[in-house]
């Protein structure tokens, strides 16, 4: 299939080159050469219209829209070409300007501009900064490029022709509008091809479109020049762009989307810089040419001064929009980073701090204890028989129950307490204060979590066991657990320094002792000699 498309492309280009060579070779009589030229342009325009319309039926959305609009534009261009050929080949008017054909020709940019703008809607950047902003930026960039190209053309050739030729006629004004509209379309295609978010899949049709518009622009520029100097006819070789442009637009409509390729991290950066600098590089080139011309001639053309000021103002507005866009993107990045930080330190179900956040806070609490010797208490809360809820009613019901119990847990502890979901149905609470106050809080937690809960459509009885461990070293060979409800039990431990692992092991051991004692209990890990 790829080889067939390549052969089709080369065949079309070969036919175009052959027709141009025959029409401009001088081997035919002038009248026959003009006739061949006109027929080739009409056939090319009609073919491009039919191909754009036919291919649009195979697509949907944006792909159909831009082809349909381009078909309408080419239909207008072909209609104008029909009247142009009628003037030249039937009425024998060598250079019909102005004429009714101009109405059809100017229909092409009217439909081509929205066709190109519709392609912008495929850009991911549209979702990031909004379609209106993106279209405005593209329009400003296009106006800067068009204004710059026009200044460049004026200072190098067109200005001299205007000052010496019969420029006051309507024909001249109409003729000048052709290259200007072509410049607009070429600038739009150029900016989309090199744009930072240009979709790689549509670059092939954009390239064909750009080449077709360039060919039309070349012949339009020659036409404008000939009208400006008062020429009586247009050489057939000058119509080469009119012959080649429509077939290239037809190839653009026939081109299919390429397979998307992953972009490297460096590609967007390079493309962003290219699009950002292109208008300003053009302004720098124009400023250099105008400066050199001013030094040589001694004065500046009023048209150059006015257009130069307009281009600078447009570039300034574009820069302001770029700053606003960058500020909006920075705010989005900052908000995304804040969201990532929040998600990295919070449990997605209960919105409590997660294990990672608990570890950080726990280490800070231990460091504070070592420096100030202040009272700190760790509590490990484990829900009793919660696995049976999941098994009986399903995990979604268990999740809803966890959310409800989390709200109760938050109400049962002081605002200064640090609460985290340790994992599954386990929670941790860090409190700064004496042990006796922590035991009171632990009992409130048991009371809050031991009432009935809702799982699915059923009422279930839930409970919690709490292990409490006070910050401090283990100084003796054995220790005991003091139960707030069920007495005490003993646990042997060797001397060891205070650490997060040690405190967690104490709280965990106390919590499991609470479960062995009958669940729904608070067990405090104490040194036996202190009992």
ChimeraX attribute file (.defattr): number of C-alpha atoms within 10 A of each C-alpha:
attribute: neighborCount
match mode: 1-to-1
recipient: residues
	/A:1	6
	/A:2	7
	/A:3	8
	/A:4	9
	/A:5	14
	/A:6	10
	/A:7	12
	/A:8	13
	/A:9	16
	/A:10	12
	/A:11	12
	/A:12	16
	/A:13	16
	/A:14	12
	/A:15	13
	/A:16	20
	/A:17	14
	/A:18	12
	/A:19	18
	/A:20	23
	/A:21	15
	/A:22	17
	/A:23	25
	/A:24	21
	/A:25	12
	/A:26	12
	/A:27	11
	/A:28	13
	/A:29	10
	/A:30	14
	/A:31	12
	/A:32	13
	/A:33	20
	/A:34	24
	/A:35	19
	/A:36	20
	/A:37	24
	/A:38	24
	/A:39	17
	/A:40	19
	/A:41	26
	/A:42	24
	/A:43	17
	/A:44	24
	/A:45	31
	/A:46	23
	/A:47	20
	/A:48	28
	/A:49	28
	/A:50	17
	/A:51	21
	/A:52	28
	/A:53	22
	/A:54	17
	/A:55	19
	/A:56	23
	/A:57	13
	/A:58	9
	/A:59	12
	/A:60	9
	/A:61	10
	/A:62	17
	/A:63	21
	/A:64	21
	/A:65	19
	/A:66	23
	/A:67	29
	/A:68	24
	/A:69	24
	/A:70	29
	/A:71	31
	/A:72	22
	/A:73	27
	/A:74	31
	/A:75	24
	/A:76	26
	/A:77	26
	/A:78	27
	/A:79	22
	/A:80	24
	/A:81	24
	/A:82	20
	/A:83	20
	/A:84	26
	/A:85	24
	/A:86	17
	/A:87	19
	/A:88	19
	/A:89	19
	/A:90	11
	/A:91	11
	/A:92	13
	/A:93	15
	/A:94	17
	/A:95	19
	/A:96	22
	/A:97	20
	/A:98	16
	/A:99	15
	/A:100	14
	/A:101	22
	/A:102	22
	/A:103	15
	/A:104	21
	/A:105	21
	/A:106	18
	/A:107	19
	/A:108	23
	/A:109	20
	/A:110	16
	/A:111	19
	/A:112	21
	/A:113	19
	/A:114	15
	/A:115	23
	/A:116	21
	/A:117	20
	/A:118	20
	/A:119	19
	/A:120	21
	/A:121	16
	/A:122	18
	/A:123	19
	/A:124	14
	/A:125	16
	/A:126	16
	/A:127	11
	/A:128	13
	/A:129	14
	/A:130	12
	/A:131	16
	/A:132	10
	/A:133	13
	/A:134	21
	/A:135	16
	/A:136	13
	/A:137	18
	/A:138	21
	/A:139	19
	/A:140	20
	/A:141	24
	/A:142	22
	/A:143	21
	/A:144	28
	/A:145	27
	/A:146	24
	/A:147	24
	/A:148	26
	/A:149	19
	/A:150	18
	/A:151	25
	/A:152	21
	/A:153	13
	/A:154	17
	/A:155	19
	/A:156	14
	/A:157	11
	/A:158	19
	/A:159	17
	/A:160	11
	/A:161	18
	/A:162	16
	/A:163	10
	/A:164	10
	/A:165	16
	/A:166	14
	/A:167	17
	/A:168	10
	/A:169	12
	/A:170	10
	/A:171	19
	/A:172	23
	/A:173	15
	/A:174	16
	/A:175	22
	/A:176	19
	/A:177	15
	/A:178	21
	/A:179	22
	/A:180	18
	/A:181	19
	/A:182	22
	/A:183	23
	/A:184	22
	/A:185	22
	/A:186	22
	/A:187	22
	/A:188	22
	/A:189	25
	/A:190	17
	/A:191	20
	/A:192	23
	/A:193	21
	/A:194	18
	/A:195	20
	/A:196	21
	/A:197	18
	/A:198	20
	/A:199	21
	/A:200	17
	/A:201	15
	/A:202	21
	/A:203	19
	/A:204	18
	/A:205	21
	/A:206	22
	/A:207	18
	/A:208	22
	/A:209	25
	/A:210	23
	/A:211	20
	/A:212	24
	/A:213	24
	/A:214	20
	/A:215	22
	/A:216	22
	/A:217	23
	/A:218	19
	/A:219	22
	/A:220	24
	/A:221	22
	/A:222	18
	/A:223	24
	/A:224	23
	/A:225	20
	/A:226	20
	/A:227	28
	/A:228	24
	/A:229	16
	/A:230	16
	/A:231	12
	/A:232	11
	/A:233	14
	/A:234	17
	/A:235	17
	/A:236	21
	/A:237	20
	/A:238	17
	/A:239	24
	/A:240	23
	/A:241	22
	/A:242	27
	/A:243	28
	/A:244	27
	/A:245	27
	/A:246	28
	/A:247	28
	/A:248	26
	/A:249	31
	/A:250	30
	/A:251	24
	/A:252	25
	/A:253	29
	/A:254	20
	/A:255	18
	/A:256	15
	/A:257	14
	/A:258	13
	/A:259	9
	/A:260	10
	/A:261	9
	/A:262	7
	/A:263	9
	/A:264	8
	/A:265	8
	/A:266	8
	/A:267	11
	/A:268	15
	/A:269	11
	/A:270	14
	/A:271	17
	/A:272	14
	/A:273	13
	/A:274	16
	/A:275	19
	/A:276	17
	/A:277	12
	/A:278	16
	/A:279	22
	/A:280	17
	/A:281	13
	/A:282	17
	/A:283	23
	/A:284	13
	/A:285	13
	/A:286	19
	/A:287	16
	/A:288	12
	/A:289	16
	/A:290	22
	/A:291	15
	/A:292	12
	/A:293	16
	/A:294	13
	/A:295	11
	/A:296	9
	/A:297	10
	/A:298	9
	/A:299	11
	/A:300	14
	/A:301	14
	/A:302	9
	/A:303	13
	/A:304	20
	/A:305	13
	/A:306	11
	/A:307	16
	/A:308	20
	/A:309	12
	/A:310	15
	/A:311	23
	/A:312	16
	/A:313	13
	/A:314	18
	/A:315	20
	/A:316	13
	/A:317	14
	/A:318	21
	/A:319	14
	/A:320	12
	/A:321	17
	/A:322	14
	/A:323	12
	/A:324	12
	/A:325	17
	/A:326	13
	/A:327	12
	/A:328	14
	/A:329	14
	/A:330	12
	/A:331	12
	/A:332	13
	/A:333	12
	/A:334	12
	/A:335	12
	/A:336	12
	/A:337	12
	/A:338	12
	/A:339	11
	/A:340	12
	/A:341	11
	/A:342	15
	/A:343	14
	/A:344	15
	/A:345	18
	/A:346	20
	/A:347	19
	/A:348	12
	/A:349	12
	/A:350	18
	/A:351	15
	/A:352	22
	/A:353	24
	/A:354	22
	/A:355	19
	/A:356	15
	/A:357	20
	/A:358	22
	/A:359	15
	/A:360	11
	/A:361	16
	/A:362	19
	/A:363	13
	/A:364	12
	/A:365	22
	/A:366	19
	/A:367	13
	/A:368	14
	/A:369	16
	/A:370	13
	/A:371	9
	/A:372	8
	/A:373	12
	/A:374	14
	/A:375	16
	/A:376	20
	/A:377	23
	/A:378	24
	/A:379	30
	/A:380	27
	/A:381	27
	/A:382	27
	/A:383	23
	/A:384	19
	/A:385	14
	/A:386	19
	/A:387	14
	/A:388	11
	/A:389	20
	/A:390	16
	/A:391	10
	/A:392	12
	/A:393	14
	/A:394	14
	/A:395	15
	/A:396	12
	/A:397	17
	/A:398	22
	/A:399	18
	/A:400	17
	/A:401	20
	/A:402	21
	/A:403	15
	/A:404	16
	/A:405	22
	/A:406	21
	/A:407	14
	/A:408	16
	/A:409	20
	/A:410	17
	/A:411	13
	/A:412	18
	/A:413	20
	/A:414	11
	/A:415	10
	/A:416	9
	/A:417	14
	/A:418	20
	/A:419	23
	/A:420	27
	/A:421	24
	/A:422	22
	/A:423	12
	/A:424	11
	/A:425	17
	/A:426	16
	/A:427	22
	/A:428	25
	/A:429	25
	/A:430	22
	/A:431	23
	/A:432	18
	/A:433	14
	/A:434	13
	/A:435	19
	/A:436	10
	/A:437	12
	/A:438	24
	/A:439	20
	/A:440	13
	/A:441	18
	/A:442	27
	/A:443	20
	/A:444	17
	/A:445	24
	/A:446	24
	/A:447	17
	/A:448	20
	/A:449	26
	/A:450	18
	/A:451	13
	/A:452	12
	/A:453	18
	/A:454	18
	/A:455	23
	/A:456	18
	/A:457	8
	/A:458	9
	/A:459	10
	/A:460	14
	/A:461	15
	/A:462	21
	/A:463	22
	/A:464	27
	/A:465	30
	/A:466	33
	/A:467	30
	/A:468	33
	/A:469	28
	/A:470	21
	/A:471	24
	/A:472	20
	/A:473	14
	/A:474	17
	/A:475	15
	/A:476	14
	/A:477	13
	/A:478	16
	/A:479	21
	/A:480	21
	/A:481	26
	/A:482	23
	/A:483	20
	/A:484	16
	/A:485	14
	/A:486	15
	/A:487	10
	/A:488	18
	/A:489	17
	/A:490	15
	/A:491	17
	/A:492	11
	/A:493	15
	/A:494	11
	/A:495	11
	/A:496	11
	/A:497	11
	/A:498	14
	/A:499	16
	/A:500	15
	/A:501	8
	/A:502	17
	/A:503	23
	/A:504	18
	/A:505	13
	/A:506	25
	/A:507	25
	/A:508	21
	/A:509	20
	/A:510	30
	/A:511	29
	/A:512	17
	/A:513	28
	/A:514	29
	/A:515	20
	/A:516	11
	/A:517	19
	/A:518	11
	/A:519	21
	/A:520	23
	/A:521	24
	/A:522	30
	/A:523	33
	/A:524	28
	/A:525	26
	/A:526	23
	/A:527	22
	/A:528	18
	/A:529	11
	/A:530	7
	/A:531	10
